[in-house]
Amino acid sequence: MSSTLLPVGPGLAVAMAVLVVAAVVVSAVARLGYDRGIVTAALRAVAQLAAVALVLAAVVRVAPLTAAFLLVMLATATVTAGRRMTRHRSWAWAVVPVAAGPLLVVTTLLAVGVLPATPLAVIAVAGILIGGAMTAAGLAGRRALDELAARRGEVEAALSVGLLPRDAALEIARSQAATALIPALDQTRTVGLVVLPGAFVGMLIGGAEPIQAGAVQLFVLIGLLAVETAAVALTIELIARGVIVRP
């Protein structure tokens, strides 16, 4: 059944190459500045997914390898989110917002028996949640630091009237950084009306009942919303306290 949805072969490779070229051309014409980044991202995706497909076959059979794989996912997400915020060595603190939410959610789900304690299930759910936290933290941190730099005069004015550094930073950066939650909110609000998400479609293709597929997708969306909210809040707090800074 899956082969009728998206047959794997030369045609698919050509189609993806054409789409990448189209994205690069549009970026170049519109002077978006991401021509090289689009190509790099596409090539990395191909290499990484090919490697992951091979690695997962071995990982899911050995518990210690599962833990190691999760640590690699977390480390990669931390680097991606942290470097999106700043080149200062304080980027490493991005591990807090990236890891806190997923760790709490996955641990709770395992404890109450909602999430099966199988390597593949844990990796799948943890990967989705870590990815969401990574995106939210990266966007929130970048926007918060940009806002503090652009409105430095207002920060100094707030300090001059007696606000503490943390309070002054929060007053200036919080509203802009919080917009990092908009993609997650929009996705949750419009699910089923605008797009059928991957988990839902994947389960239907695999033969699951629509109700079951819908329940799983709802769980994913609500989990992502909770994790990303926590990631944004923690990122803003770390920046306001001067833990994550720019050179």
Long-range contacts (C-beta under 8 A, 24 or more apart in sequence): 1-205, 1-207, 2-205, 2-206, 5-205, 16-42, 56-120, 56-123, 59-119, 59-123, 60-118, 60-119, 60-120, 60-123, 61-119, 63-119, 66-119, 66-122, 66-123, 69-123, 70-122, 70-123, 70-126, 73-123, 73-126, 73-127, 73-130, 74-98, 74-99, 74-130, 77-130, 77-131, 77-133, 77-134, 78-134, 80-134, 80-138, 81-133, 81-134, 81-135, 81-137, 81-138, 81-141, 82-138, 82-141, 82-244, 84-138, 84-139, 84-141, 84-142, 85-137, 85-138, 85-141, 85-142, 85-145, 85-235, 85-244, 85-246, 86-141, 86-145, 86-244, 86-245, 86-246, 86-247, 87-246, 87-247, 88-244, 88-245, 88-246, 88-247, 90-243, 90-244, 90-245, 91-244, 93-238, 93-243, 93-244, 94-137, 94-138, 94-141, 94-235, 94-244, 96-234, 96-238, 97-133, 97-136, 97-137, 97-140, 97-230, 97-231, 97-232, 97-233, 97-234, 97-235, 97-238, 98-130, 98-133, 98-134, 98-137, 98-231, 99-130, 99-133, 100-133, 100-230, 100-231, 100-234, 101-129, 101-133, 101-226, 101-227, 101-228, 101-229, 101-230, 101-231, 102-126, 102-129, 102-130, 102-133, 102-227, 104-230, 105-129, 105-223, 105-226, 105-227, 125-223, 128-199, 128-220, 128-223, 128-224, 129-223, 129-224, 129-227, 132-184, 132-224, 132-227, 132-228, 132-231, 133-227, 133-228, 133-230, 133-231, 134-231, 135-180, 135-183, 135-228, 136-180, 136-181, 136-184, 136-227, 136-228, 136-229, 136-231, 136-232, 136-235, 137-180, 137-231, 137-232, 137-234, 137-235, 139-179, 139-180, 140-177, 140-178, 140-180, 140-231, 140-232, 140-235, 140-236, 141-177, 141-235, 141-239, 141-244, 143-173, 143-176, 143-177, 143-179, 143-180, 144-173, 144-174, 144-176, 144-177, 144-235, 144-236, 144-239, 144-240, 145-173, 145-239, 145-244, 145-245, 145-246, 146-176, 147-172, 147-173, 147-176, 147-177, 148-172, 148-173, 148-239, 149-246, 165-240, 165-242, 166-240, 166-241, 166-242, 167-240, 169-239, 169-240, 169-242, 170-236, 170-240, 173-236, 173-239, 173-240, 174-236, 174-240, 177-232, 177-235, 177-236, 177-239, 178-232, 178-236, 180-228, 180-232, 181-228, 181-229, 181-232, 184-224, 184-225, 184-228, 184-229, 185-225, 187-221, 187-224, 188-221, 188-222, 188-224, 188-225, 191-217, 191-218, 191-221, 197-221
